Amino acid sequence: MDAESFVDRLAAVCLPDAFNPYRDACPVHDSTDSPRIRRDNLAAYLTAQLRLRPPSLWVGEAGGYRGLRRTGLPLISEDWMNAASDRLGVQFRKATVTPLVRELSAGAVWREIEKLDHVPLIWAAAPQHVHRPGSPLSNRNPSIREVRLFYPFLTELLSTFEPKIVVAIGRVAQRALSELGVPHTYVRHPSMGGIPQFREGIRQVYDVSR
């Protein structure tokens, strides 16, 4: 797997009512260089994980306007970029020109990662920021048709990393992994008040795996 080629192919996927962070520049929060920085961030992330070969894959739902849209990194918001950089041995760059933004779900995810001896490979079932029509800074659930467009990317990650533990964070990820026939464990998504259930689900996955 070539990380830069992977990101280039991801940048070419077009969806209606969606922001492709690897191609699009936000007129409010970005500069003209922002898409390139996000491509570099994701390529660096994948390259680091190819070196580290984590035994776990966590699949989330879709990118949010406070997370992936700004960083290019699934479930890594700007306030967790330094922690992710330190754990992975790479230097991620802030792509936006406006002040740092926090994302609740990313924070919940990384507080659990800090308890592990490795950083799971984190992906999104729909790795773009999908939003409501006419409301570019909103979040919506991706349709199953949108999610299926990204099955080749998820399949490539699965075949490359061969993770021993696969976690579906939320029902969108659960359906995607089920359709692909991938054995996995479902945990509640941390959004919408789900942090306690998410935390307990992750604890059970890793207590059992030990």
Secondary structure, DSSP 8 states (H G I E B T S, - for coil): --HHHHHHHHHT---TTEE-TTT---TTTB-TTHHHHHHHHHHHHHHHHHHH--SEEEEEEEE-TTTHHHHSSTT--GGGHHHHHHHHT------BSS-----HHHHHHHHHHTTSSS--EEEEEEEEEE-BTTBTT------HHHHHHTHHHHHHHHHHH--SEEEEESHHHHHHHHHTT---EEE--STTTTHHHHHHHHHHHHHHH-
